[in-house]
Amino acid sequence: MTSACSTLGLRNTPEAEKIPSEFEEFGNHRTDYYYWMNNRKDPNVMAYIKAENDYFENKFKKPNKKLIDKLYNELKSRVVEDDNTVPYYENGYYYNLRYEKDNEYEIYCRRQHPDSAEQILLNVNDFAKKYSYVDVDNLIVSPDNDIVAYALDTIARRKFEINFKSISGTKNIPEKIPDTDGQMVFSSDSKTLFYIALDPVTLRSFKLFKHTVNDITRNDSEIFYEDDDTYELMLEKSKSDKYIFLTHWSTETTEVRYIEADKPDSEFKVFRKRKPNTKYYLEHAAGRFWMRTNEFGKNFCIMSSESADPESFTIFKQHSDDVYITDFEVFDNYVVVEERRNGLTYYEIIDIKTRESHILNFGEEAYETWIDDNPEPSTEVLRYYYSSLTTPYSVIDYNMRTKEKTVKKEQQVPGYDKSKYELKRIMVTTRDGKEVPVSLLHKKGTEWQNSGNLLLYAYGSYGVTEEDSYYRSVFSLVDRGFTYAIAHVRGGGELGYNWYEQGKLLNKKNTFNDYIDVSQYLIDEHYTTPDNLYANGGSAGGLLMGVVANEAPQLYKAIVAEVPFVDVINTMLDPSIPLTTGEYDEWGNPNEKEFYDYILSYSPYDNVKEQDYPAMLVTTGLHDSQVQFWEPVKWTAKLREYKTDSNPLYLSTNMKAGHQGDSGRYGRLKETAVTFAFILTQAGFKE
């Protein structure tokens, strides 16, 4: 190989060298001319990425610097720079995070009383002085309240190093535990830490270890090794603090082991052996074991028992075909069941003794809510978070006995006036008769069906529910006349578990068809036009962007594909790539011909063709562990080879980040400003 790309200037587009790699599967012959890009150590690969970044810098970012800077300042003006979270109480202390002006990262704090002096447990900004990427994934405090353990990633690869810190300062804890996934739990003695190690190649969470604080890590004991490469491990402590649970999970199956937290040297017992296509999750609180399981129906039920004997469990909350039980929270006197009904989240509060229940609902037609910061089981107060497309998030305490709500905090967004905006939800009938919910937000005073600019976002995989939450950045588009829309396509969990199943495996094309059909509906009903419709999705939603670019390019003015999963057949055939084997239940195993043929028929990279494509912005992170950087890079190279139009195509690679982009709160705003500037310039905005 002599060179990776053409000589670059303001006029020349990057041109990657074509080197054939031949593949044969099930009698099908494939030639991949850009397979060589699958090597971050190859200087020619880095040269091509640099060429693409230089091209993006010279052709787009520099000419549009004023607009990018203006957008960044807008986005930053909506951030309260000196901010803090609402404290929550746990084991004798009130915990919260706070942010300081001009600092990118959070500060972990606690107080013994609401009005007592603050203790700083960890200031993440201290790491930013040394590293260009910083992510503290998990921070826990020992039961004796004297040791902090935290998981730190400084390379954006989801490989976390566990560190320890003595809060009182009376102990020196020098050891560091590398190559973990960030999960960790203290036993009751505050001396023993259980943690999960990563496979060094696939980054699979595959081993449970036990560490003694103030001991060298080579003495750590391996407790369990998950040898089935379609499974990963999840570690957590029960709400009662009496048990430690080790959950083995795949997309469709789980198995739980457990020990008593005050007996760290005991052997983990299997609660119930794994059974194909059966999932269950354990909790212990209110003197009982609790289980959410799909054993008796896809939408799950909740069971309970005074003992850990699986045969002693009885139904507490029945399965329903109409209600999808997505989670639950147990207190001493109440169980809160998180449910999806008609595409929206509700909380059902059930009195454990009387079984009397009531529903907590929210009154808007589209919103997001989630339960968090409820570590103390004895309280009668449920804490939850709430927002909608027009409502900044609020932290609310709900008294489950008196049914009184107390708003603890409303997110402050300087300059934002909710009364200027409106939202609605419509149902779009697709080609096979399904009704797909679509949420829309725009500025009041404008007709919905005005054929104007519209940004359509979707995800549609893994059963993830794409909620209608407040996204303060998008108002930089909405204030310029855009409608912002979310298509709740199949493959997500918005309308229950069946909605997910209808968009996975051999039904995956429903996800793509739903998005295209929603797009066509919005055009036909004059919400927008092909010259004003913009598509956006990331990761698995980036796969969606790749498919619609191939199949319906005429519907879109521009497409933004963020960290897109586009080289599906090659990735799913390579078990050494992180996430591959664990996702056979999501995409199918292409080592089986039926799945091979189906995946190959939609894989965006494999289906690039000679045709006009919309303007496109593709993003990736060099250290991405979820969608490897070479997928969007080689996809861009192939698009450059085949596209017959003169529309711009840009690839932006963050050389210091991974799947989530920049780790700092201001760095993320800068990335958003660039993305929005791309959309706005395509819509004719200059500054």
LOSE-30333 format. One line per 5 residues: number of its first residue (from 0); their letters; for each residue x negated, y negated, z of C-alpha. Coordinates in steps of 0.1 Angstrom, whole numbers. Each point is the difference from the previous one (the first is absolute). Layout:
# residues N
NUM> a> X:Y:Z; ... .
//
This chain:
# residues 687
0> mtsac> 0:0:0; -15:-33:-10; 26:-26:12; 33:0:17; 16:-30:-17 .
5> stlgl> -4:-27:-26; -19:-32:7; 24:-24:17; 8:-36:-3; 31:-21:1 .
10> rntpe> 12:15:-33; -9:36:2; 21:26:18; -17:28:18; -4:32:-21 .
15> aekip> -8:32:18; -21:27:-17; 18:31:-10; -16:33:11; 22:31:-6 .
20> sefee> 8:24:28; 19:30:-11; 27:18:21; 20:31:-8; 31:10:21 .
25> fgnhr> 27:24:-9; -11:-1:-36; 2:-38:-1; -31:-19:-11; -8:-34:15 .
30> tdyyy> -28:-24:-9; -6:-27:27; -24:-26:-14; -2:-19:33; -4:28:25 .
35> wmnnr> -36:-11:5; 13:-29:21; 7:25:28; -33:-8:17; -6:-31:21 .
40> kdpnv> -38:7:1; -3:-3:-38; -14:-35:-8; 19:0:-33; 33:3:19 .
45> mayik> -10:-29:23; -10:-20:-31; 34:6:-16; 18:-11:32; -21:-31:2 .
50> aendy> 7:-8:-36; 37:3:7; -3:-22:31; -20:-26:-19; 25:0:-28 .
55> fenkf> 28:-5:24; -19:-28:18; -9:-18:-33; 32:5:-19; 26:-4:28 .
60> kkpnk> -12:-11:34; -23:-29:-10; 25:-15:-25; 28:3:25; -19:-10:31 .
65> klidk> 22:-30:8; 32:22:0; -17:27:20; -12:-25:26; 34:-16:1 .
70> lynel> 17:33:6; -25:10:27; 6:-32:18; 38:6:-2; -3:35:13 .
75> ksrvv> -23:-11:28; 23:-29:10; 27:26:9; -23:17:25; -1:-10:36 .
80> eddnt> -37:2:5; 0:0:38; 25:28:7; 7:29:23; 22:30:2 .
85> vpyye> 27:6:27; -16:18:30; 12:35:8; -4:18:33; -19:33:4 .
90> ngyyy> -17:17:30; -2:-32:21; -10:-25:-26; 15:-23:-26; -16:5:-35 .
95> nlrye> 0:-23:-30; -20:-12:-30; -9:-35:-8; -16:-19:-29; -21:-32:1 .
100> kdney> -1:-27:-27; -26:7:-27; -6:35:12; 10:29:-23; 6:27:26 .
105> eiycr> 20:9:31; -11:-2:36; 13:28:23; 10:-13:34; 17:10:32 .
110> rqhpd> 12:-15:33; 9:16:33; 29:-24:4; 15:-24:-26; -16:-30:17 .
115> saeqi> -33:16:10; -33:-6:-18; -6:16:-34; -24:29:-5; -14:3:-35 .
120> llnvn> -3:37:-8; -14:-5:-35; -5:-29:-23; -1:14:-35; -14:-33:-14 .
125> dfakk> -33:9:17; -4:29:-25; 7:-23:-30; -32:-19:7; -19:32:-10 .
130> ysyvd> 23:18:-24; 18:-11:-32; 29:24:7; 14:7:35; 30:22:10 .
135> vdnli> 8:10:36; 25:27:-6; 7:11:35; -8:-13:35; 9:19:32 .
140> vspdn> -6:-5:37; -8:29:24; 26:9:26; -22:-15:28; 1:-33:-20 .
145> divay> -38:-4:-2; -11:14:-34; 9:-13:-34; -5:24:-30; 4:-15:-34 .
150> aldti> -3:12:-36; -20:-22:-23; -3:2:-38; -26:-23:-17; -1:15:-35 .
155> arrkf> 37:1:-9; -1:38:-5; 23:10:29; -30:15:18; 2:-13:35 .
160> einfk> -27:0:27; 13:3:35; -16:-24:25; 4:-4:37; 0:-31:23 .
165> sisgt> 2:-3:38; 26:-27:8; -15:-6:35; -35:0:-14; -12:24:27 .
170> knipe> -7:28:-25; -22:3:-30; 16:22:-27; -25:1:-28; 13:30:-21 .
175> kipdt> 17:-5:-33; 21:27:-18; -3:-3:-38; 21:14:-29; 34:0:18 .
180> dgqmv> 34:-9:-14; 6:-24:30; 24:22:19; -9:6:37; 16:7:33 .
185> fssds> -13:-1:36; 9:28:24; 13:-9:34; -35:1:16; -12:-30:-22 .
190> ktlfy> -32:19:-7; 11:23:-28; 8:-14:-35; 16:21:-27; -5:-12:-36 .
195> ialdp> 4:11:-36; -30:4:-24; 1:-5:-37; -12:24:-27; -31:-18:-14 .
200> vtlrs> 11:5:-36; 38:0:-2; 4:-23:31; 27:24:12; 8:-2:37 .
205> fklfk> -9:36:7; -17:6:34; 9:-7:36; -29:-8:23; -3:-6:38 .
210> htvnd> -25:-26:12; -11:-7:36; -6:-38:5; -36:-8:7; -13:32:-16 .
215> itrnd> -18:4:-33; 23:8:-29; -19:31:-11; 14:16:32; 36:-6:-13 .
220> seify> 21:32:-2; 19:9:-31; 35:10:12; 17:7:-33; -7:2:-37 .
225> edddt> 29:-2:-25; -12:22:-28; 30:-5:-23; -11:-29:-22; 36:-10:-6 .
230> yelml> 4:-10:36; -14:-28:22; 0:-6:37; 19:-26:21; -9:-7:37 .
235> eksks> 22:-18:25; 10:-1:37; 35:5:12; 19:-30:13; 1:16:34 .
240> dkyif> -39:1:-2; 3:37:12; -8:17:-33; -23:-3:-30; 14:11:-34 .
245> lthws> -20:11:-30; 22:0:-31; -11:19:-31; 19:-16:-29; 4:4:-37 .
250> tette> 25:-18:-22; 27:26:7; -11:19:31; -13:-6:35; -12:19:30 .
255> vryie> -7:-13:35; -25:11:27; -1:-15:35; -17:-1:33; 7:-17:34 .
260> adkpd> -19:-33:1; -14:7:34; -15:33:-11; -24:-10:-28; -19:33:1 .
265> sefkv> 31:21:-6; 8:16:-34; 24:-17:-24; 31:21:-3; 21:3:-32 .
270> frkrk> 35:-13:6; 16:16:-31; -19:15:-29; 1:-18:-33; 28:11:-23 .
275> pntky> 0:-12:-36; 21:-30:-7; 8:-5:37; -11:-31:19; 2:-8:37 .
280> yleha> -15:-27:23; -3:3:37; 4:-25:28; 1:3:38; 18:-26:22 .
285> agrfw> 28:-2:26; -12:34:14; 8:18:-33; -15:10:-33; 16:-15:-31 .
290> mrtne> -2:10:-36; 10:-15:-34; 3:27:-26; 14:7:-34; 5:37:8 .
295> fgknf> 38:-3:-1; 3:-26:-27; -21:-23:-22; 10:-32:18; -13:14:33 .
300> cimss> 15:5:35; -12:-6:35; -4:28:25; -10:1:37; -11:24:27 .
305> esadp> -13:-1:36; -27:25:-10; -24:5:-29; 16:32:-10; 12:-5:-36 .
310> esfti> 30:23:6; 13:-21:28; 6:-32:-21; 35:-11:-6; 15:-26:-24 .
315> fkqhs> 1:-35:15; 8:-19:-33; 15:20:-28; -12:-1:-36; 22:-19:-24 .
320> ddvyi> 2:0:-38; 7:-38:2; -25:-11:26; -38:4:-4; -18:2:34 .
325> tdfev> -33:-16:-7; -14:-3:36; 10:-2:37; -12:-16:32; 6:16:35 .
330> fdnyv> 4:-19:32; 9:14:35; 37:-7:-6; 4:-5:-37; -9:14:-34 .
335> vveer> -2:-25:-29; 6:17:-33; -13:-19:-31; 23:8:-29; 4:-9:-37 .
340> rnglt> 36:-6:-9; 9:-12:-35; -35:-11:-6; -4:-20:32; -15:7:34 .
345> yyeii> 22:2:31; -8:9:36; 23:24:19; -5:-3:38; 11:31:18 .
350> diktr> 3:3:38; -18:32:9; 23:10:29; 34:-10:-14; -7:3:-38 .
355> eshil> 18:-32:-5; -14:-19:-29; 2:-33:-19; -15:-13:-32; -23:-30:-2 .
360> nfgee> 5:-17:-34; -12:-32:-15; 26:-18:-21; -21:-6:-32; 3:19:-32 .
365> ayetw> -37:5:-4; -26:0:28; -29:18:17; -2:11:36; -23:22:20 .
370> iddnp> -5:12:36; -34:-8:16; -18:-7:33; 22:22:22; -26:19:21 .
375> epste> 18:-1:33; 28:27:3; 17:-14:31; 12:-32:-16; 36:-7:-12 .
380> vlryy> -14:-24:-26; -7:10:-36; -24:-22:-19; 4:-2:-38; -10:-22:-28 .
385> ysslt> 23:-15:-27; -3:-19:-32; 16:-4:-34; -10:-14:-34; 11:-35:14 .
390> tpysv> -6:6:37; -35:-1:16; -5:28:24; 12:-3:36; -10:21:30 .
395> idynm> 32:9:19; 6:17:33; 33:19:2; 14:11:33; 15:34:-7 .
400> rtkek> 23:-2:30; 14:-35:-3; -4:-3:-38; -16:-34:4; -26:-12:-25 .
405> tvkke> -29:-22:9; -21:-15:-28; -36:0:14; -15:-16:-31; 9:-13:-34 .
410> qqvpg> -28:0:-25; -9:-37:-8; -5:-8:-36; -9:-37:-4; 21:-17:-27 .
415> ydksk> 24:29:-4; 38:-8:-1; 21:32:-2; 31:-20:-11; -17:-6:-34 .
420> yelkr> 1:36:-10; 25:28:-5; -1:38:-5; 22:27:-13; 0:37:-8 .
425> imvtt> 14:15:-32; 4:36:-11; -13:9:-35; 13:32:-17; -28:19:-16 .
430> rdgke> 0:22:-31; 9:31:20; 28:-17:20; -19:-8:33; 5:-33:16 .
435> vpvsl> -33:-17:9; 0:-28:26; -17:-32:-10; -7:-29:24; -4:-35:-13 .
440> lhkkg> -12:-33:14; 1:-34:-15; 4:-37:7; 35:-13:6; 16:-22:-26 .
445> tewqn> -10:23:-29; 23:25:-17; -11:36:5; 5:8:-36; -21:-28:-15 .
450> sgnll> -24:20:-22; -29:-15:20; -33:13:13; 3:31:21; -26:21:18 .
455> lyayg> 11:37:5; -18:20:26; 3:37:8; -18:29:16; 20:32:-1 .
460> sygvt> -21:29:14; -6:20:32; 34:-7:13; -12:-35:10; 28:-24:6 .
465> eedsy> -7:-33:-17; 17:-24:25; 14:-34:-8; -24:-18:23; -12:-36:2 .
470> yrsvf> -30:-6:-23; -10:-36:6; -24:-1:-29; 26:7:-27; 16:-34:6 .
475> slvdr> -28:-15:-20; 17:17:-29; 36:-5:11; -5:-37:6; -11:-1:-37 .
480> gftya> 33:14:-12; -8:38:2; 24:26:12; -17:27:21; 15:34:-3 .
485> iahvr> -7:34:16; 13:32:-19; 6:28:26; -7:27:-25; 1:38:6 .
490> gggel> -30:14:16; 4:-23:29; 20:7:31; 25:-29:-2; 31:22:-5 .
495> gynwy> -10:31:20; -23:30:-5; 18:10:-32; -9:-33:-15; -36:9:6 .
500> eqgkl> 3:35:-14; 16:-14:-32; -32:-19:-7; -28:25:7; -16:31:-16 .
505> lnkkn> 20:10:-31; 24:-29:6; -27:-27:0; 11:-15:-33; 32:-12:17 .
510> tfndy> -22:-26:18; -12:-14:-33; 34:2:-17; 16:-18:29; -24:-29:-2 .
515> idvsq> 4:-3:-38; 38:2:3; 0:-27:27; -22:-22:-22; 23:5:-30 .
520> ylide> 31:-8:22; -16:-32:13; -6:-10:-37; 34:11:-12; 18:-19:28 .
525> hyttp> -21:-31:-6; -18:0:33; -32:-3:-21; -14:6:-35; -29:21:-13 .
530> dnlya> -20:-33:-3; 7:-7:37; -1:34:17; -31:9:20; -7:35:15 .
535> nggsa> -20:7:31; -9:31:20; -30:14:19; -16:34:6; 28:25:-8 .
540> ggllm> 19:-31:-11; -30:-6:-23; 7:34:-16; 35:-13:-6; -15:-31:-17 .
545> gvvan> -22:22:-22; 29:20:-12; 23:-29:-8; -29:-17:-18; -2:30:-23 .
550> eapql> 37:7:-4; 17:-34:0; -26:-27:-5; 25:-21:-20; 20:-8:32 .
555> ykaiv> -28:-19:18; -19:-32:-4; -27:12:24; -8:29:24; -20:-1:32 .
560> aevpf> -13:35:9; -17:-1:34; -24:29:9; 20:22:-24; 1:38:0 .
565> vdvin> -3:5:-37; -24:28:-8; 25:26:15; -10:32:-18; -37:-3:6 .
570> tmldp> 4:-10:36; 25:27:8; -23:26:-16; -29:-10:22; 3:13:36 .
575> siplt> -31:-19:11; 17:-33:-4; 16:-14:32; 38:7:3; 2:24:-30 .
580> tgeyd> 7:33:17; 23:-15:26; 22:-15:-28; 9:31:-20; 34:-2:17 .
585> ewgnp> 5:-36:-13; -12:3:-36; -4:37:-6; -30:22:-3; -13:-3:-36 .
590> nekef> -18:33:3; 35:14:-7; 11:-6:-36; 34:-13:7; -14:-29:21 .
595> ydyil> -30:-4:-23; 23:-7:-30; 23:-23:19; -28:-21:16; -18:-2:-33 .
600> syspy> 32:-13:-17; 0:-31:21; -35:-6:13; -6:-36:-10; -37:4:-10 .
605> dnvke> 8:30:-22; 29:-17:-17; -16:-33:-10; 9:-5:-37; -5:-24:-28 .
610> qdypa> 26:-27:6; 5:-35:14; -3:-2:37; 11:-29:23; -25:-23:16 .
615> mlvtt> -15:21:29; -20:-5:32; -14:32:15; -17:-1:34; -21:25:20 .
620> glhds> -24:3:29; -34:16:-5; 3:19:33; 36:11:-4; 5:34:16 .
625> qvqfw> 36:5:-11; -1:-9:-37; -36:3:-11; -14:-31:-17; -7:18:-33 .
630> epvkw> 37:6:-7; 9:-37:-7; -35:-6:-15; 2:27:-26; 37:-8:-6 .
635> taklr> -9:-36:-8; -28:12:-24; 24:22:-18; 27:-27:-2; -26:-23:-16 .
640> eyktd> -7:27:-26; 36:6:-10; 20:-32:6; 10:-17:-33; 10:-34:15 .
645> snply> -19:-31:10; 15:-2:35; -25:-4:28; -12:31:19; -20:-5:32 .
650> lstnm> -16:24:24; -9:-14:35; -21:22:22; -5:-10:36; -36:11:6 .
655> kaghq> 3:0:38; 35:14:6; 21:31:-3; 36:9:-5; 14:-28:21 .
660> gdsgr> -21:-28:-16; -17:-26:21; 1:7:37; 3:-36:12; 32:-19:2 .
665> ygrlk> -13:-29:-21; -18:23:-24; 33:17:-7; 16:-34:-8; -28:-7:-25 .
670> etavt> 8:32:-18; 37:-8:0; -7:-35:-14; -19:16:-29; 28:24:-7 .
675> fafil> 27:-26:1; -21:-23:-22; -2:27:-26; 38:4:0; 6:-38:-1 .
680> tqagf> -24:-6:-28; 18:26:-21; 32:-19:9; -15:-32:-14; -10:-17:33 .
685> ke> -34:-19:-1; -4:-14:34 .
//
